[in-house]
């Protein structure tokens, strides 16, 4: 564990060495809230959801789960195929 992190946390670290102070938990909550808001803005920009800035509510529009379930493995296969060629995976 680095000296800077040890100064911030003192002895308040968990078994993995992560900082376990109230300030660290508040910071994590702030980051997660910001990430959810950013995801709402992106979804609204792409037309998948309606985002209300005043209340922070994200209203997801209806979508076809079967089409999504079919698109995810296809997308993963498209991303993995060039990697397989570059790595030489034959079997």
VEXFI-496812 format. One record per atom (N, C-alpha, C, O): x negated, y, z; atom name. Coordinates in nm, 4 decimals, m for minus. Each point is the difference from the previous one (the first is absolute). Example, Ala and Ser with C-alpha at 12.3 -4.5 7.8 and 13.67 -1.06 7.14 Angstrom:
+----------+----------+----------+------+
!     east !    north !       up ! atom !
+----------+----------+----------+------+
!  m1.3190 !  m0.5690 !   0.7800 !    N !
!   0.0890 !   0.1190 !   0.0000 !   CA !
!  m0.0900 !   0.1200 !   0.0000 !    C !
!  m0.1036 !  m0.0019 !   0.0665 !    O !
!   0.1386 !   0.1069 !  m0.1385 !    N !
!  m0.0820 !   0.1190 !   0.0060 !   CA !
!   0.0770 !   0.1090 !   0.0730 !    C !
!  m0.0509 !   0.1108 !   0.0169 !    O !
+----------+----------+----------+------+
This chain:
+----------+----------+----------+------+
!     east !    north !       up ! atom !
+----------+----------+----------+------+
!  m0.0857 !  m0.1165 !   0.0000 !    N !
!   0.0857 !   0.1165 !   0.0000 !   CA !
!  m0.0900 !   0.1224 !   0.0000 !    C !
!  m0.0999 !   0.0042 !   0.0718 !    O !
!   0.1350 !   0.0952 !  m0.1521 !    N !
!  m0.0810 !   0.1190 !  m0.0108 !   CA !
!   0.0082 !   0.0870 !   0.1238 !    C !
!   0.0950 !  m0.0085 !   0.0778 !    O !
!  m0.1967 !   0.0925 !  m0.0607 !    N !
!  m0.0064 !   0.0865 !   0.1164 !   CA !
!   0.1111 !   0.1037 !  m0.0005 !    C !
!   0.0543 !   0.0327 !   0.1056 !    O !
!  m0.0190 !   0.0205 !  m0.2249 !    N !
!   0.1058 !   0.1004 !  m0.0077 !   CA !
!   0.1341 !  m0.0584 !   0.0430 !    C !
!   0.0764 !   0.0654 !   0.0711 !    O !
!  m0.0477 !  m0.1868 !  m0.1134 !    N !
!   0.1262 !  m0.0640 !   0.0390 !   CA !
!  m0.0020 !  m0.0302 !   0.1498 !    C !
!   0.1023 !   0.0145 !   0.0669 !    O !
!  m0.2158 !  m0.0557 !  m0.0142 !    N !
!  m0.0097 !  m0.0303 !   0.1420 !   CA !
!   0.0233 !   0.1260 !   0.0839 !    C !
!   0.0605 !  m0.0070 !   0.1070 !    O !
!  m0.1088 !   0.1229 !  m0.1557 !    N !
!   0.0231 !   0.1246 !   0.0718 !   CA !
!   0.1474 !   0.0367 !  m0.0002 !    C !
!   0.0511 !   0.0486 !   0.1009 !    O !
!   0.0190 !  m0.0708 !  m0.2127 !    N !
!   0.1420 !   0.0334 !  m0.0087 !   CA !
!   0.0829 !  m0.0931 !   0.0868 !    C !
!   0.0926 !   0.0453 !   0.0673 !    O !
!  m0.1228 !  m0.1713 !  m0.0673 !    N !
!   0.0841 !  m0.0987 !   0.0668 !   CA !
!  m0.0400 !  m0.0257 !   0.1438 !    C !
!   0.0841 !  m0.0363 !   0.0822 !    O !
!  m0.2085 !   0.0543 !  m0.0515 !    N !
!  m0.0451 !  m0.0365 !   0.1341 !   CA !
!   0.0061 !  m0.1507 !   0.0145 !    C !
!  m0.0531 !  m0.0726 !  m0.0841 !    O !
!   0.1161 !   0.0253 !   0.1878 !    N !
!   0.0132 !  m0.1438 !   0.0219 !   CA !
!   0.1318 !  m0.0540 !  m0.0527 !    C !
!   0.0278 !  m0.1190 !   0.0147 !    O !
!   0.0539 !   0.2042 !  m0.0759 !    N !
!   0.1337 !  m0.0405 !  m0.0446 !   CA !
!  m0.0057 !  m0.0600 !  m0.1394 !    C !
!   0.0509 !   0.0595 !  m0.0950 !    O !
!  m0.1114 !  m0.1750 !   0.0815 !    N !
!  m0.0022 !  m0.0714 !  m0.1270 !   CA !
!   0.0592 !  m0.1381 !   0.0222 !    C !
!  m0.0074 !  m0.0561 !   0.1093 !    O !
!   0.0661 !   0.0026 !  m0.2155 !    N !
!   0.0547 !  m0.1348 !   0.0120 !   CA !
!  m0.1094 !  m0.1010 !  m0.0324 !    C !
!  m0.1164 !   0.0371 !  m0.0154 !    O !
!   0.1529 !  m0.1635 !   0.0051 !    N !
!  m0.0997 !  m0.1050 !  m0.0202 !   CA !
!  m0.0724 !   0.0125 !  m0.1330 !    C !
!  m0.1164 !  m0.0386 !  m0.0110 !    O !
!   0.1848 !   0.0927 !  m0.0914 !    N !
!  m0.0630 !   0.0139 !  m0.1310 !   CA !
!  m0.0877 !   0.1243 !  m0.0078 !    C !
!  m0.0701 !   0.0197 !  m0.0993 !    O !
!   0.0729 !   0.0648 !   0.2030 !    N !
!  m0.0830 !   0.1195 !   0.0003 !   CA !
!   0.0698 !   0.1237 !  m0.0534 !    C !
!  m0.0639 !   0.1031 !  m0.0211 !    O !
!   0.1947 !  m0.1123 !  m0.0010 !    N !
!   0.0729 !   0.1151 !  m0.0505 !   CA !
!   0.0395 !   0.0919 !   0.1148 !    C !
!   0.0244 !  m0.0448 !   0.1121 !    O !
!  m0.0187 !   0.1718 !  m0.1417 !    N !
!   0.0362 !   0.1006 !   0.0990 !   CA !
!   0.1468 !  m0.0181 !   0.0394 !    C !
!   0.0872 !  m0.0091 !  m0.0864 !    O !
!  m0.0608 !   0.0039 !   0.2155 !    N !
!   0.1341 !  m0.0273 !   0.0495 !   CA !
!   0.0434 !   0.1094 !   0.0983 !    C !
!   0.0421 !  m0.0290 !   0.1120 !    O !
!  m0.0529 !   0.1549 !  m0.1557 !    N !
!   0.0395 !   0.1115 !   0.0847 !   CA !
!   0.1327 !   0.0554 !  m0.0485 !    C !
!   0.0386 !  m0.0256 !  m0.1140 !    O !
!   0.0328 !   0.1013 !   0.1976 !    N !
!   0.1252 !   0.0617 !  m0.0458 !   CA !
!  m0.0197 !   0.0932 !  m0.1195 !    C !
!   0.0864 !   0.0083 !  m0.0873 !    O !
!  m0.1999 !   0.0617 !   0.0833 !    N !
!  m0.0262 !   0.0896 !  m0.1131 !   CA !
!  m0.0158 !  m0.0793 !  m0.1294 !    C !
!   0.0476 !   0.0432 !  m0.1050 !    O !
!  m0.1139 !  m0.1585 !   0.1110 !    N !
!  m0.0176 !  m0.0826 !  m0.1192 !   CA !
!   0.1339 !  m0.0558 !  m0.0469 !    C !
!   0.0261 !  m0.0081 !  m0.1200 !    O !
!   0.0590 !  m0.0306 !   0.2156 !    N !
!   0.1320 !  m0.0520 !  m0.0369 !   CA !
!   0.0863 !   0.1098 !  m0.0610 !    C !
!   0.0744 !  m0.0256 !  m0.0947 !    O !
!  m0.0833 !   0.1482 !   0.1478 !    N !
!   0.0761 !   0.1118 !  m0.0562 !   CA !
!  m0.0489 !   0.0332 !  m0.1401 !    C !
!   0.0797 !   0.0309 !  m0.0886 !    O !
!  m0.2111 !  m0.0375 !   0.0688 !    N !
!  m0.0569 !   0.0271 !  m0.1323 !   CA !
!   0.0461 !  m0.1044 !  m0.1005 !    C !
!   0.0335 !   0.0338 !  m0.1135 !    O !
!  m0.0316 !  m0.1607 !   0.1543 !    N !
!   0.0472 !  m0.1070 !  m0.0879 !   CA !
!   0.1465 !   0.0195 !  m0.0363 !    C !
!   0.0388 !  m0.0194 !  m0.1152 !    O !
!   0.0423 !   0.0575 !   0.2127 !    N !
!   0.1416 !   0.0253 !  m0.0261 !   CA !
!   0.0174 !   0.1146 !  m0.0980 !    C !
!   0.0854 !  m0.0065 !  m0.0885 !    O !
!  m0.1651 !   0.1109 !   0.1031 !    N !
!   0.0066 !   0.1135 !  m0.0921 !   CA !
!  m0.0377 !  m0.0424 !  m0.1413 !    C !
!   0.0662 !   0.0389 !  m0.0963 !    O !
!  m0.1720 !  m0.1184 !   0.0833 !    N !
!  m0.0423 !  m0.0461 !  m0.1325 !   CA !
!   0.1052 !  m0.0894 !  m0.0647 !    C !
!   0.0268 !   0.0125 !  m0.1195 !    O !
!   0.0330 !  m0.1028 !   0.1975 !    N !
!   0.1020 !  m0.0896 !  m0.0555 !   CA !
!   0.1249 !   0.0773 !  m0.0417 !    C !
!   0.0610 !  m0.0313 !  m0.1023 !    O !
!  m0.0228 !   0.1316 !   0.1804 !    N !
!   0.1146 !   0.0832 !  m0.0363 !   CA !
!  m0.0280 !   0.0773 !  m0.1275 !    C !
!   0.0862 !   0.0102 !  m0.0873 !    O !
!  m0.2054 !   0.0437 !   0.0766 !    N !
!  m0.0385 !   0.0712 !  m0.1217 !   CA !
!  m0.0036 !  m0.0916 !  m0.1209 !    C !
!   0.0403 !   0.0399 !  m0.1093 !    O !
!  m0.0885 !  m0.1628 !   0.1278 !    N !
!  m0.0042 !  m0.0960 !  m0.1107 !   CA !
!   0.1407 !  m0.0375 !  m0.0454 !    C !
!   0.0246 !  m0.0151 !  m0.1197 !    O !
!   0.0685 !  m0.0001 !   0.2153 !    N !
!   0.1390 !  m0.0313 !  m0.0362 !   CA !
!   0.0627 !   0.1164 !  m0.0760 !    C !
!   0.0717 !  m0.0214 !  m0.0977 !    O !
!  m0.0980 !   0.1433 !   0.1412 !    N !
!   0.0510 !   0.1169 !  m0.0707 !   CA !
!  m0.0584 !   0.0111 !  m0.1402 !    C !
!   0.0708 !   0.0345 !  m0.0947 !    O !
!  m0.1999 !  m0.0638 !   0.0815 !    N !
!  m0.0635 !   0.0038 !  m0.1312 !   CA !
!   0.0572 !  m0.1073 !  m0.0919 !    C !
!   0.0215 !   0.0241 !  m0.1188 !    O !
!   0.0031 !  m0.1433 !   0.1746 !    N !
!   0.0613 !  m0.1075 !  m0.0796 !   CA !
!   0.1396 !   0.0413 !  m0.0454 !    C !
!   0.0404 !  m0.0310 !  m0.1121 !    O !
!   0.0336 !   0.1007 !   0.1983 !    N !
!   0.1322 !   0.0502 !  m0.0379 !   CA !
!  m0.0082 !   0.1021 !  m0.1116 !    C !
!   0.0828 !  m0.0003 !  m0.0910 !    O !
!  m0.1818 !   0.0875 !   0.0972 !    N !
!  m0.0176 !   0.0990 !  m0.1068 !   CA !
!  m0.0345 !  m0.0662 !  m0.1330 !    C !
!   0.0516 !   0.0394 !  m0.1046 !    O !
!  m0.1377 !  m0.1388 !   0.1086 !    N !
!  m0.0381 !  m0.0713 !  m0.1228 !   CA !
!   0.1204 !  m0.0744 !  m0.0571 !    C !
!   0.0248 !   0.0046 !  m0.1205 !    O !
!   0.0503 !  m0.0735 !   0.2072 !    N !
!   0.1183 !  m0.0733 !  m0.0464 !   CA !
!   0.1036 !   0.0961 !  m0.0579 !    C !
!   0.0643 !  m0.0309 !  m0.1003 !    O !
!  m0.0482 !   0.1470 !   0.1630 !    N !
!   0.0943 !   0.0991 !  m0.0527 !   CA !
!  m0.0490 !   0.0559 !  m0.1330 !    C !
!   0.0791 !   0.0233 !  m0.0914 !    O !
!  m0.2089 !  m0.0021 !   0.0811 !    N !
!  m0.0556 !   0.0510 !  m0.1251 !   CA !
!   0.0143 !  m0.0983 !  m0.1144 !    C !
!   0.0167 !   0.0405 !  m0.1151 !    O !
!  m0.0229 !  m0.1686 !   0.1451 !    N !
!   0.0158 !  m0.1029 !  m0.1033 !   CA !
!   0.1460 !  m0.0341 !  m0.0269 !    C !
!   0.0298 !  m0.0756 !  m0.0925 !    O !
!   0.0615 !   0.1306 !   0.1725 !    N !
!   0.1419 !  m0.0228 !  m0.0209 !   CA !
!   0.0562 !  m0.1218 !   0.0712 !    C !
!   0.1124 !  m0.0413 !  m0.0285 !    O !
!  m0.1886 !  m0.0174 !   0.1208 !    N !
!   0.0463 !  m0.1184 !   0.0717 !   CA !
!   0.0732 !   0.0329 !   0.1295 !    C !
!   0.0656 !  m0.0868 !   0.0577 !    O !
!  m0.0760 !   0.2109 !  m0.0117 !    N !
!   0.0608 !   0.0371 !   0.1271 !   CA !
!   0.0304 !   0.1495 !  m0.0007 !    C !
!  m0.0499 !   0.0752 !  m0.0838 !    O !
!   0.1325 !  m0.0347 !   0.1786 !    N !
!   0.0271 !   0.1411 !   0.0242 !   CA !
!  m0.0611 !   0.0350 !   0.1345 !    C !
!   0.0274 !  m0.0656 !   0.1004 !    O !
!  m0.1109 !   0.1702 !  m0.0987 !    N !
!  m0.0685 !   0.0397 !   0.1219 !   CA !
!   0.0489 !   0.1380 !   0.0410 !    C !
!  m0.0042 !   0.0939 !  m0.0795 !    O !
!   0.0508 !  m0.0813 !   0.2036 !    N !
!   0.0460 !   0.1275 !   0.0533 !   CA !
!  m0.1111 !   0.0579 !   0.0872 !    C !
!  m0.0327 !  m0.0558 !   0.1048 !    O !
!  m0.0256 !   0.1683 !  m0.1485 !    N !
!  m0.1113 !   0.0600 !   0.0719 !   CA !
!   0.0410 !   0.0505 !   0.1379 !    C !
!  m0.0783 !  m0.0067 !   0.0947 !    O !
!   0.1999 !   0.0568 !  m0.0836 !    N !
!   0.0441 !   0.0596 !   0.1259 !   CA !
!   0.0135 !  m0.1041 !   0.1111 !    C !
!  m0.0395 !   0.0250 !   0.1139 !    O !
!   0.0946 !  m0.1399 !  m0.1465 !    N !
!   0.0230 !  m0.1016 !   0.1030 !   CA !
!  m0.1038 !  m0.1119 !  m0.0025 !    C !
!  m0.0131 !  m0.0742 !   0.0973 !    O !
!  m0.0604 !   0.0614 !  m0.2070 !    N !
!  m0.0975 !  m0.1080 !  m0.0127 !   CA !
!   0.0623 !  m0.1336 !  m0.0348 !    C !
!  m0.0656 !  m0.1036 !   0.0111 !    O !
!   0.1926 !   0.1042 !  m0.0535 !    N !
!   0.0700 !  m0.1242 !  m0.0334 !   CA !
!  m0.0356 !  m0.0453 !  m0.1415 !    C !
!  m0.0075 !   0.0809 !  m0.0926 !    O !
!  m0.0142 !  m0.2106 !   0.0778 !    N !
!  m0.0276 !  m0.0608 !  m0.1292 !   CA !
!   0.1171 !  m0.0911 !  m0.0322 !    C !
!   0.0249 !  m0.0966 !   0.0720 !    O !
!   0.0473 !   0.1264 !  m0.1795 !    N !
!   0.1120 !  m0.0830 !  m0.0436 !   CA !
!  m0.0437 !  m0.0771 !  m0.1232 !    C !
!  m0.0141 !   0.0575 !  m0.1079 !    O !
!  m0.0075 !  m0.1874 !   0.1235 !    N !
!  m0.0455 !  m0.0833 !  m0.1102 !   CA !
!   0.1197 !  m0.0344 !  m0.0871 !    C !
!   0.1045 !  m0.0424 !   0.0493 !    O !
!  m0.1217 !   0.0615 !  m0.1795 !    N !
!   0.1070 !  m0.0328 !  m0.0942 !   CA !
!   0.0091 !  m0.1517 !  m0.0153 !    C !
!  m0.0990 !  m0.0703 !   0.0200 !    O !
!   0.2175 !   0.0195 !  m0.0553 !    N !
!   0.0142 !  m0.1454 !  m0.0192 !   CA !
!  m0.0927 !  m0.0516 !  m0.1108 !    C !
!  m0.0217 !   0.0672 !  m0.1008 !    O !
!  m0.0319 !  m0.1867 !   0.1214 !    N !
!  m0.0871 !  m0.0610 !  m0.1003 !   CA !
!   0.0239 !  m0.1503 !  m0.0016 !    C !
!   0.0576 !  m0.0561 !   0.0933 !    O !
!  m0.1021 !  m0.0075 !  m0.1995 !    N !
!   0.0178 !  m0.1427 !  m0.0195 !   CA !
!  m0.1170 !  m0.0745 !   0.0643 !    C !
!  m0.1133 !   0.0107 !  m0.0468 !    O !
!   0.1398 !  m0.0851 !   0.1523 !    N !
!  m0.1046 !  m0.0715 !   0.0720 !   CA !
!  m0.0587 !  m0.1115 !  m0.0867 !    C !
!  m0.1197 !  m0.0277 !   0.0079 !    O !
!   0.2024 !  m0.0359 !  m0.0900 !    N !
!  m0.0497 !  m0.1076 !  m0.0860 !   CA !
!  m0.1009 !   0.0529 !  m0.1016 !    C !
!  m0.1007 !  m0.0653 !  m0.0274 !    O !
!   0.1274 !   0.1835 !  m0.0287 !    N !
!  m0.0944 !   0.0597 !  m0.0947 !   CA !
!  m0.1302 !   0.0376 !   0.0705 !    C !
!  m0.1083 !  m0.0162 !  m0.0561 !    O !
!   0.1192 !   0.0659 !   0.1783 !    N !
!  m0.1199 !   0.0346 !   0.0770 !   CA !
!  m0.0808 !  m0.1250 !   0.0331 !    C !
!  m0.1227 !   0.0009 !  m0.0096 !    O !
!   0.1910 !  m0.1082 !   0.0486 !    N !
!  m0.0683 !  m0.1257 !   0.0323 !   CA !
!  m0.0681 !  m0.0595 !  m0.1229 !    C !
!  m0.1015 !  m0.0685 !   0.0133 !    O !
!   0.1548 !   0.0932 !  m0.1312 !    N !
!  m0.0636 !  m0.0491 !  m0.1232 !   CA !
!  m0.1148 !   0.0905 !  m0.0432 !    C !
!  m0.0966 !  m0.0468 !  m0.0602 !    O !
!   0.1066 !   0.1762 !   0.0905 !    N !
!  m0.1019 !   0.0947 !  m0.0456 !   CA !
!  m0.1270 !  m0.0064 !   0.0846 !    C !
!  m0.1091 !   0.0237 !  m0.0519 !    O !
!   0.1208 !  m0.0549 !   0.1796 !    N !
!  m0.1178 !   0.0011 !   0.0871 !   CA !
!  m0.1021 !  m0.1069 !  m0.0408 !    C !
!  m0.1174 !   0.0338 !  m0.0146 !    O !
!   0.1553 !  m0.1610 !  m0.0047 !    N !
!  m0.1013 !  m0.0978 !  m0.0439 !   CA !
!  m0.0571 !   0.0315 !  m0.1385 !    C !
!  m0.1170 !  m0.0266 !  m0.0276 !    O !
!   0.2008 !   0.0831 !  m0.0583 !    N !
!  m0.0489 !   0.0375 !  m0.1332 !   CA !
!  m0.1056 !   0.1084 !   0.0109 !    C !
!  m0.1031 !  m0.0054 !  m0.0671 !    O !
!   0.1296 !   0.1044 !   0.1527 !    N !
!  m0.0973 !   0.1073 !   0.0194 !   CA !
!  m0.1294 !  m0.0495 !   0.0607 !    C !
!  m0.1080 !   0.0453 !  m0.0378 !    O !
!   0.1180 !  m0.1377 !   0.1314 !    N !
!  m0.1203 !  m0.0562 !   0.0611 !   CA !
!  m0.0792 !  m0.0797 !  m0.1035 !    C !
!  m0.1230 !   0.0057 !  m0.0016 !    O !
!   0.1925 !  m0.0799 !  m0.0846 !    N !
!  m0.0681 !  m0.0782 !  m0.1042 !   CA !
!  m0.0714 !   0.0914 !  m0.0987 !    C !
!  m0.1097 !  m0.0315 !  m0.0462 !    O !
!   0.1715 !   0.1441 !   0.0140 !    N !
!  m0.0618 !   0.0950 !  m0.0926 !   CA !
!  m0.1273 !   0.0583 !   0.0607 !    C !
!  m0.0977 !   0.0234 !  m0.0712 !    O !
!   0.0984 !  m0.0001 !   0.2009 !    N !
!  m0.1186 !   0.0536 !   0.0657 !   CA !
!  m0.1081 !  m0.1055 !   0.0215 !    C !
!  m0.1189 !   0.0318 !  m0.0020 !    O !
!   0.1590 !  m0.1557 !   0.0223 !    N !
!  m0.0974 !  m0.1059 !   0.0281 !   CA !
!  m0.0663 !  m0.0566 !  m0.1262 !    C !
!  m0.1112 !  m0.0521 !   0.0077 !    O !
!   0.1766 !   0.0614 !  m0.1220 !    N !
!  m0.0553 !  m0.0587 !  m0.1225 !   CA !
!  m0.1346 !   0.0616 !  m0.0388 !    C !
!  m0.0934 !  m0.0754 !  m0.0271 !    O !
!   0.0782 !   0.2083 !   0.0227 !    N !
!  m0.1330 !   0.0544 !  m0.0321 !   CA !
!  m0.1050 !  m0.0363 !   0.1048 !    C !
!  m0.1165 !  m0.0216 !  m0.0334 !    O !
!   0.1575 !   0.0150 !   0.1601 !    N !
!  m0.0929 !  m0.0385 !   0.1052 !   CA !
!  m0.0474 !  m0.1438 !  m0.0205 !    C !
!  m0.1174 !  m0.0308 !   0.0204 !    O !
!   0.2086 !  m0.0562 !  m0.0605 !    N !
!  m0.0369 !  m0.1389 !  m0.0256 !   CA !
!  m0.0983 !  m0.0097 !  m0.1167 !    C !
!  m0.0920 !  m0.0817 !   0.0027 !    O !
!   0.1113 !   0.1638 !  m0.1034 !    N !
!  m0.0936 !  m0.0007 !  m0.1125 !   CA !
!  m0.1373 !   0.0504 !   0.0411 !    C !
!  m0.1024 !  m0.0553 !  m0.0401 !    O !
!   0.1014 !   0.1614 !   0.1209 !    N !
!  m0.1279 !   0.0560 !   0.0421 !   CA !
!  m0.0755 !  m0.0934 !   0.0942 !    C !
!  m0.1226 !  m0.0091 !  m0.0078 !    O !
!   0.1929 !  m0.0593 !   0.0954 !    N !
!  m0.0632 !  m0.0899 !   0.0956 !   CA !
!  m0.0315 !  m0.1365 !  m0.0595 !    C !
!  m0.0791 !  m0.0756 !   0.0564 !    O !
!   0.1401 !   0.0437 !  m0.1695 !    N !
!  m0.0266 !  m0.1281 !  m0.0618 !   CA !
!   0.0759 !  m0.1154 !   0.0647 !    C !
!  m0.0487 !  m0.1130 !   0.0025 !    O !
!   0.1668 !   0.1410 !   0.0494 !    N !
!   0.0810 !  m0.1051 !   0.0620 !   CA !
!   0.0595 !  m0.0871 !  m0.1090 !    C !
!   0.0844 !   0.0464 !  m0.0766 !    O !
!  m0.1257 !  m0.1688 !   0.0683 !    N !
!   0.0520 !  m0.0872 !  m0.1053 !   CA !
!   0.0872 !  m0.1095 !   0.0553 !    C !
!   0.0831 !  m0.0538 !  m0.0732 !    O !
!  m0.0977 !   0.0187 !   0.1972 !    N !
!   0.0760 !  m0.1111 !   0.0570 !   CA !
!   0.0888 !   0.0505 !   0.1082 !    C !
!   0.0730 !  m0.0778 !   0.0614 !    O !
+----------+----------+----------+------+
